[in-house]
């Protein structure tokens, strides 16, 4: 860091098991990625190439090379997995992972109806090839999943071989974990945390108010995803209490500035 400040929350360091920031690349150019990693490489843990953008993005291999050289792993968005599966092209999807030297993959069913046992089978098969992130929740705002079902789905997917599970919110942050207004379904989150380990969940939280809510609930080292590239540095300041939203929260709460975030299981 550029200077010394006392009483800041202690952040985990890369490579970390929790305290993740997952950023979303929606089609950045190679030059944009070069600029991004120059500033943000220390603060972002993994990059999602949003939905099917990798299919139409030019110079894809060159862009992936820049991320790799910066020490930032990447993965294709879950919607691309669904696009292959919906067309009966799962084997072609696996070959695409190899072609682009992907070490992570996302398995989701937010846009298609997929039998959950079949989804878990895909997770198990892919986990033999790559590290799997699985997403729970629907992109359909009208489809409300009760808390017990979220817990059941998440646990089964972890048991099938998922490294972490992602709570669905879309890029907009108004479905799944959130109401159409962007408000957090707080009861849902609290109930999930009674059964699923804190460090195993990445909460998609693209809106600043959502990020603040999760950080105040779970501390500086909560896993957050679907962060816009230009919001990675601002998010890090929220995690550290260096933005008005969490300034007094960490300054006035020594326990919140400690090394042991809540809900972590070692």
N, C-alpha and C positions, 0 to 999 in steps of 0.2 A: 504494500500500500504506500501511498505517497507521503503520509505523515502519521503520527501516533495519536490515537484517541483511546481513552480508557472507557471501561464499562460498556463495551460492545458485545453483542452475543457472539459466542464462538462458533464459527462456521466449520463444518466438515470440509476436508480438502479432497481434491481429485487424486486418484479414482475413489469415489465415495459410494457407500451403500444407501445413504439417505442424505437429504439436502439437495436433491437433484433439481436442475433446471433443464427442462426439455423445451427447445425452441422449434418453431415451425418455419420452414423454408417453403414459401409458396411460389417459387420460381425465380429466385435471385440469380443474377448473372455471376459468372466466375469472378469478375472484378468486384462486385458487391460482396461476395463471400470472402474475398481476400481482405477487404476493408473490415468486414464483420469480425473475422477471426483475429485480426490485429488488436481489436479493442476488447472482444468478449470471450476469447478462448479460455481464459481462466474461470469464467463464470457460467459457462454453459457445458452441460455434460453429454448431451446427445441431441441430434437434429432429426426431426421428422420432415421428410419431403412430402408435404401435404397432399392428401388424397391421391389423385392420379397425375399430379403435376410432373412427376418424373418421366411419364410417357411422352410428353410434348416439350420438355425442357431441352434446349440445345446444349451441346458441350457437357453432357451429363458426367461422363467419366472424368473430365478435367475438373469439374466442380467437386466431385467426390474426392479427387486427389488432394485438393486444397484442404478440405475438412480433415482428411486422414493425416496429412502432414502436420496439421495443427493439433492432432491428438483427440479429435472429436468424432466419435462414431456416428453413423447415419442409419436411417432405415426408411423404407417406403411406407407411406400412409396405409392404414388398414383398409381404406376404400379400394386401393389397388388390389390388395389380397382378395377382397370380395369380388372385384371385377373379374379376376382370373377364375375364382371358384364358380361364380355364376355362369361362366362359359365352359365349365368342365375342363379347365386348363391348369389344374393344381400343379401338375408336373412341370409345365412351362413356367409357372411362378417360381418353382424351386430352381429351375435352370437360370432364371433371371437373377435370383439372389447370388448364384455362383458367378454369373457373368459380370456382375458389378461388385463382386467381392464384399457382399454384405455380411456382417457378423450379427446383425439383429434383424428381426422381422416382427411385424404387428399382425395379430390375428384378431379380427373384429367381425361383428355381425350387425352393425348399426344401420345398414342400408338393405340387407337381405334377410329373409327368413331362413335361419340355419338351425337345424336340430342341435341342441346343446351337446349331446354326446358326440355328434359329428364334429362340432367345433373343437371339443376337447381332443378328439382324434387328430385333427389338424395340428393342434398345439403339440401333442406328443410327437408327431412325425417331424415337425419343423424343429423341435428342441434337440433332435439328434443332429441337426445341420447348423443351427444358429441359436442365439439367445432370443427367447420369445417374450415379447410384451403382448399381453392380451387386453382387449378393451371390453368393458362391460357398460351397457346402456344403449339406448336407442337414439337415433337422430330424429325420430318422429316425436314431435313435441306432444302429440296426443297420447303417446304410449307411456303410461306411468307404471314403473316397476316398483313393487312394495319393498321396503327395506330388507325383509327376510330373504327375498329372492335375490337382491343384490349380493347379500352375504353368501348365499348358497352358490350362486354363479361364480363369484370371485374365488371362493375356496376350491371349487371343483377345477377351475382353470389353473390355480396355483398347484393343485395336486397333479394335474395333467402335465405339468412341466413349465408353466409360465414363470419367468423370473420375477416380473412385477405385473400387477394389474393396473389398468388405466380407467379412471372414472370418466365417462363420456360427458362432454359439454359442447362439442363442435368448436369450430374456430370462433363462433360468435358468443359462446357462453350463455346460451339461453335454452338448453335442453338438458335432459339427463339429471345431473347433479343440481341443476338450477331451474328456477321458474322462468317463464317467458320474459319476465322483467329483468332477469339476470340475478335475482335474489337467490342465495344459497338455500337449498333444502336442508336446513341445519339439523333437523331431527334425523334425516336419512344419514347424514355424515356421522353424527354421533353414534348412531346404532351400528353402522358399518365398523366403526373403530372399536366396538366392544368385542368383535370377533376376528377381524382381519388386522394383522400387524401393521403398525404405522409405516414402517420402512418398505412394506411391500406394495404400497399404493402410490400411484402418481395421479394427482388430482388435476384435471384439465381446468385451468383458471385463466382465461385470456384477458379478463377485465381487471383493472387495478383494484376495485372494491372487493372482488373475489379473492385476489391474492392477499390483500390485507386481512380479510376474514380468516383465511386458513393460517396465516402467520400468527395472528393473535390467538387462534385456537391451539395450534400445534408447535409454535416456535419457529425460529429462524431456519431450521433444517427440515422443513416439510418439503416433500417432493411436489413440484408444480410443473404443469405442462401446457402446451399450446401457447407458449409465450412468443409474441412477435419479436423478431430480431432487434428492432429498435427499442424494445422494452426490457431487454436482458439486464442492462446496467441499471435502469430505474428499479427493477425488481430487486436487484442485489442491495440497493440502498434501503428498500423497504425491509428486507431481511435483517439489515444491520441497524435499523432505527435511525437512519440518516435521511429520512424524508418525513414530512409532517405527519403522515398517516400513522406511523409507529414510533415517532420520536420519543414521546413521553412513556409509551408502553414499555420499552426496554430500559429507558433511563430510570424509571421509577420501580422497576420490578427486577431485582437482582436475580431471583430464581429463573426468570425468563432469559437471563443472559448467561446461564450456566452451560455446561458441556453435555448435559443429559436431557434431551428433549423428551416430552411425554410419549407414552405408548411404544417406545422402542423395546424390542425384545432382542437380547444378545444371544 
